[in-house]
Amino acid sequence: MGIDWFAFLTVAIVAVVAACFVVLVYSIGLRLWSAADTRAGKYTVKDDGTVGPATAGFPQPGRVQSGVRAFRALAVACFALSGLAVLYGIYLIVPQFH
């Protein structure tokens, strides 16, 4: 009985690539969600580059900046895609699902 090293290497590479994909897509979703918060006026970037709560003079809460809904929709799509990738991985691992 021998080990099929090519199959082992294939599984290892696919596992690493899939894990990186899930982390990348989820982190892009977090970044888009944060950008939507910034555009909506919840946070502001100060001159020194730090981020803090919006001041009273920042965009009025009633006036939503353009792109907030688009950023939120893209963020939710990224979260859903990463969740689907995880569920598909679980489907492949658990033999009762086949």
trRosetta pair geometry for C-beta under 8 A, 3 or more apart (Angstrom, degrees):
i j d omega theta_ij theta_ji phi_ij phi_ji
3 8 6.3 9 167 -31 106 140
4 7 4.1 32 113 20 117 116
4 8 6.4 153 92 -18 64 86
5 8 5.3 -53 -144 39 37 115
5 9 6.1 37 156 -20 69 105
6 9 5.8 -53 -146 38 29 110
6 10 6.3 34 152 -22 63 106
7 10 5.5 -52 -147 35 32 115
7 11 6.4 31 156 -17 65 104
8 11 6.0 -56 -150 37 29 108
8 12 6.3 28 153 -18 64 109
9 12 5.6 -55 -145 37 32 113
9 13 6.2 29 158 -17 66 107
10 13 6.0 -57 -146 37 27 107
10 14 6.2 23 158 -15 64 109
11 14 5.9 -57 -144 40 29 109
11 15 6.2 32 156 -23 64 108
12 15 5.8 -55 -148 34 28 112
12 16 6.5 24 156 -15 63 106
13 16 5.9 -56 -148 37 31 108
13 17 6.2 27 156 -15 66 109
14 17 5.8 -57 -143 41 31 109
14 18 6.0 30 158 -19 66 109
15 18 5.9 -56 -143 38 26 109
15 19 6.3 26 157 -18 62 108
16 19 5.8 -55 -146 37 29 110
16 20 6.4 28 155 -16 64 107
17 20 5.8 -56 -148 39 30 110
17 21 6.3 35 152 -24 64 106
18 21 5.5 -51 -147 33 32 115
18 22 6.5 31 156 -18 65 103
18 85 6.8 -179 -167 174 92 115
18 89 6.4 131 158 -87 143 125
19 22 5.9 -53 -149 34 31 109
19 23 6.4 26 155 -13 65 108
20 23 5.9 -58 -146 42 31 108
20 24 6.0 32 156 -22 67 110
21 24 5.8 -57 -143 37 27 111
21 25 6.2 21 162 -14 64 109
21 85 6.5 -144 109 -158 112 161
22 25 6.2 -57 -143 39 26 105
22 26 6.2 22 159 -15 63 112
22 82 5.0 104 -154 -149 71 91
22 85 5.1 -157 -89 96 95 135
22 86 6.2 87 -129 -61 140 86
23 26 6.0 -60 -144 41 27 108
23 27 6.1 23 159 -17 65 111
24 27 6.0 -60 -145 39 26 106
24 28 6.4 27 156 -19 63 105
25 28 5.7 -52 -149 34 31 112
25 29 6.6 36 150 -21 62 104
25 78 5.1 -171 172 -163 80 87
25 81 5.3 -103 175 96 146 114
25 82 4.5 179 94 -68 114 98
25 85 7.3 118 41 3 149 144
26 29 5.5 -52 -154 34 34 116
26 30 6.6 36 149 -19 65 101
26 78 6.7 155 -100 147 27 101
26 79 6.8 67 -123 -107 71 57
26 82 4.3 71 -63 -101 88 172
27 30 5.5 -46 -148 34 38 113
27 31 6.4 40 152 -20 65 103
28 31 5.6 -53 -148 37 34 113
28 32 6.4 34 153 -18 66 105
28 78 5.2 -144 89 -135 95 151
29 32 5.8 -54 -146 37 31 109
29 33 6.3 33 154 -20 65 105
29 74 7.7 -160 -115 127 65 68
29 75 4.6 104 -162 -157 71 65
29 76 7.5 126 -148 -48 114 13
29 77 7.7 -162 -104 70 105 54
29 78 3.1 -164 -71 93 99 124
29 79 4.7 139 -169 -49 160 73
29 82 6.9 -105 -5 -2 140 129
30 33 5.7 -54 -147 35 32 112
30 34 6.4 31 154 -18 65 106
30 75 7.5 112 -61 -145 15 109
31 34 5.7 -54 -148 37 31 111
31 35 6.4 33 152 -20 65 105
32 35 5.5 -51 -145 35 34 113
32 36 6.5 37 153 -22 64 101
32 71 4.9 -172 -179 -170 86 81
32 72 7.6 175 138 -79 100 21
32 74 5.0 -117 -165 95 158 105
32 75 3.9 -163 93 -72 112 90
32 78 6.6 135 25 8 136 141
33 36 5.7 -52 -152 32 32 112
33 37 6.7 34 149 -18 63 102
33 71 7.3 159 -88 145 24 98
33 72 6.9 66 -114 -114 65 60
33 75 4.2 117 -59 -149 79 157
34 37 5.6 -51 -152 34 35 113
34 38 6.5 35 151 -19 66 104
34 43 7.9 -27 -169 40 79 145
35 38 5.6 -52 -148 36 35 112
35 39 6.3 32 154 -16 66 106
35 71 5.1 -132 92 -149 102 145
36 39 5.8 -55 -144 41 32 108
36 40 6.1 31 155 -21 65 109
36 67 7.7 -143 -108 125 71 78
36 68 5.0 99 -155 -152 85 66
36 71 3.7 -176 -70 98 96 124
36 72 4.8 102 -131 -57 165 77
36 75 6.7 -92 -7 -12 133 139
37 40 5.7 -58 -144 37 29 110
37 42 4.4 -61 -176 52 86 129
37 43 5.7 43 129 10 103 106
38 41 8.0 58 172 -59 29 18
38 42 7.1 -80 -78 55 26 80
38 43 5.1 -53 -98 70 69 97
38 44 7.3 127 -148 -93 81 29
38 45 7.0 21 -147 -28 128 96
38 51 7.7 -74 -99 -138 112 121
39 65 4.3 -128 172 76 88 133
39 66 7.8 -89 -180 70 130 39
39 67 5.7 -94 -166 83 166 102
39 68 5.0 -160 99 -80 118 85
39 71 6.7 135 25 9 139 151
40 59 7.7 -148 160 85 28 132
40 64 6.1 -22 -125 -137 78 83
40 65 6.4 -136 -86 26 32 98
40 68 4.9 88 -70 -123 90 138
41 44 7.6 6 -151 -65 53 90
41 54 5.0 58 169 -110 71 166
41 58 5.2 155 -153 131 96 108
41 59 3.8 -124 -84 67 129 101
41 60 7.4 -84 -127 55 177 14
41 61 6.5 -140 82 -89 136 53
41 65 7.0 141 -36 -18 89 111
42 53 7.5 -64 165 -141 58 66
42 54 6.0 -151 171 -13 12 119
43 51 5.3 20 171 -179 125 104
43 52 6.8 161 -154 86 82 22
43 53 6.4 -72 -110 -113 61 30
43 54 6.1 -124 -98 -46 9 82
44 51 7.2 167 82 -149 35 63
44 52 6.4 -25 60 67 81 71
44 53 7.5 19 18 123 88 23
44 54 4.9 108 -27 -107 104 64
44 55 6.6 -41 14 3 153 81
44 58 5.3 -126 -69 -101 132 145
45 49 6.9 -17 -175 -145 99 32
45 50 7.5 163 -153 85 59 30
45 51 5.6 -34 -99 -96 65 76
46 49 7.1 -41 74 27 74 19
46 50 5.2 -4 41 62 115 79
46 51 7.4 -168 3 -89 82 24
46 52 6.2 29 -33 15 116 110
54 58 4.0 -110 -169 59 104 152
54 59 7.5 -64 -157 43 145 71
55 58 5.2 117 55 -18 66 100
59 63 6.0 -118 -178 83 97 101
59 65 6.1 -47 -138 -51 171 103
60 63 4.7 65 67 19 96 102
64 68 5.3 -96 178 28 107 146
64 69 7.8 61 146 -32 141 90
65 68 5.7 109 69 -39 76 107
67 70 5.1 -61 -151 45 53 115
67 71 5.7 55 152 -24 82 102
68 71 5.9 -55 -148 36 28 109
68 72 6.3 26 154 -16 64 108
69 72 5.7 -55 -146 39 32 111
69 73 6.1 32 155 -20 66 107
70 73 5.8 -54 -145 37 29 110
70 74 6.3 27 156 -15 64 107
71 74 5.9 -57 -146 40 30 109
71 75 6.2 33 154 -22 64 107
72 75 5.6 -54 -147 36 31 114
72 76 6.4 29 155 -17 65 105
73 76 5.9 -53 -147 37 30 109
73 77 6.4 34 151 -21 63 106
74 77 5.5 -52 -147 36 33 115
74 78 6.4 36 152 -21 65 102
75 78 5.7 -52 -151 34 32 111
75 79 6.5 31 152 -17 65 104
76 79 5.6 -51 -147 37 35 112
76 80 6.2 35 153 -19 66 106
77 80 5.7 -54 -145 38 30 111
77 81 6.2 33 155 -21 64 107
78 81 5.7 -53 -144 36 30 112
78 82 6.4 26 158 -15 64 105
79 82 6.0 -57 -148 39 29 106
79 83 6.3 29 153 -18 64 110
80 83 5.6 -57 -147 39 31 112
80 84 6.2 32 155 -20 66 106
81 84 5.7 -52 -145 36 30 111
81 85 6.5 33 154 -21 63 104
82 85 5.6 -50 -149 33 34 114
82 86 6.6 35 152 -18 64 102
83 86 5.7 -53 -151 35 34 111
83 87 6.3 31 153 -16 66 107
84 87 5.6 -54 -144 40 33 111
84 88 6.2 36 155 -21 66 105
85 88 5.7 -52 -146 35 30 112
85 89 6.5 34 152 -20 62 104
86 89 5.7 -54 -152 34 32 113
86 90 6.6 32 151 -17 65 103
87 90 5.6 -51 -149 36 35 112
87 91 6.3 42 149 -23 65 103
88 91 5.3 -49 -148 33 35 117
88 92 6.5 34 152 -19 65 102
89 92 5.7 -53 -149 34 33 110
89 93 6.4 27 154 -17 65 109
90 93 5.7 -60 -146 38 33 109
90 94 6.0 11 166 -4 71 112
90 97 7.8 92 126 -17 77 160
91 94 6.7 -62 -132 44 22 94
91 97 5.0 -122 -145 119 68 153
94 97 4.9 73 92 -4 102 110
95 98 5.8 -49 -163 20 53 115
